[in-house]
Every structure is written in structure tokens, then in C-alpha cells.
Amino acid sequence: MRRVIFLLIVSGAGLAILIGLGTWQLQRMTWKEGILATIEARIHGEPAVDLPTALDREADKYRPVRLSGEIDAPDLFVVTSLKDIGPGFRVISPFTLPNGRRILIDRGFVAGSDKSAQRLRGPATISGNVHWPQEVDSYTPAPDLDEGLWYARDADAMAQQLDTEPVMVILNAPPAGENGGVKPMPVDTASIPNNHLQYAITWFSLAFIWAAMSLYFLRRSRPEPKS
């Protein structure tokens, strides 16, 4: 009898934990869907024609803007790749606003063969979304500053390198007159993972297996009837 009681306690506790984890993942899925909806609304909102003086990295993340100014040099190149195209680079350039403020712009993707091509410089009107990408981790190689070659976007470090404010506008369309094979890589929610449903299914599946195994062991642990 003690063995049966012990198995009941362990089985019940394990089942409760697994079901709780599955339920928590469903709650996280609802939370993540709300965040993604908010981001989508920001991305596709009415673009501002001026950049606020004081930007908040949370409140202004993905803020749509349409700005006039001048695309300056030099460019920084971030190693990346595109499906169906292959390896290449993101092109990061300094952009000077009419009031003298300098910011970063992510112009988009160029294939490796277009790295040295001539690109638009001077007056331009850009449209895109404000962002502060920070993709560097402990495994990211240090940039080759002499070649302007980077292995991940780091808005703060890139701003220091190009003498701009540490804010980046990721273009959603090429400015008029753009050339050099640049393909914009606009902000979207596709790169933000939302795998909570799969996690929930995994936990509930484990709960089902745990319950079946517990039932099996409980049946085997029943005392044999006396003859």
C-alpha cells in the first residue's frame, strides 16, 4: 500500500508540473501574439517626417519614419546571406539630416559581387523603421575596421565608427536613384520567434505519456488478490 501511495504522489506531482508547463506556454503564446500585433501596427503606421530629439529604445522601436537628408560615406558591410541569392552584405551608411544630426541607415543587401559597386550618395529621401539592432554575442568575431567588415549589426559600435548617433533606420524601400544592386531588407516580424504552441504540445504530450506510464506502474503495483 505504501508503494501505491508513493506512486500516486509522484505521478500526480509530475502530471501537475507537465500540465502546468503546457498551460504556461499557451499563456506565453497569447502574450507573444499581442507583442507581434503591436510591432506590426508600429511597422506599418503612418511615418513621421521628423526624427524626435529624444528617442526611447523601447517606445520608439520600429517607429516608421520618412526623412530627407544626405547619404554620406563610408559604408560598413555586415556579412549575411539571402535565401535564393546566397552570401553578401548588409550596407550600413551614415545619413545627415538637415539639422546636422547624423544617424545610421541600413540600406539593405548587396551580393558579394556588388560590394564595390557605386551607390547613391548625396541628397535623398528615405523611408524605414527606427531600430537599435544589437546582434553581437560572445561568438561574434571582431569587425575588421580597416575593411569596414562586420559580422553582426551593433548600432552603438557602428555609430562610434561612423561618428553618428547610435540610432539606425532600416530602409523599407530604395530611395530614388539608388543603384549598386541594393535590395532593402525591411523590418518585419518573421524573424521574431513564436514557438510557444510547439512547446505547449510537447509538454502536453509528455503529460499524456507520464499519465500512461503512471497508470501502467500503478496497475503492476496493485497487491495480488489472495486465493
Buried (B, 14 or more C-beta within 10 A) or exposed (E): EEEEEEBEEEBEEBBEBBBEBBEBBBEBBEEBEEEBEEBEEBBEEEBBEEBEEEBEEEEBBBBBBBBBBBBBEEBBBBBBEEEEEEEBBBBBBBBBBEEEBBBBBBBBBBBBEBBEEEBBEEEBEBBBBBBBBEEBEEEEEEBEEEEBBBBBBBBEBBBEBBEBBBBBBBBBEBBEEBEBBBBBBBBBBEEEEBEBBEBBEBBBEBBEEBBEEBEEBBEEEEEEEEE
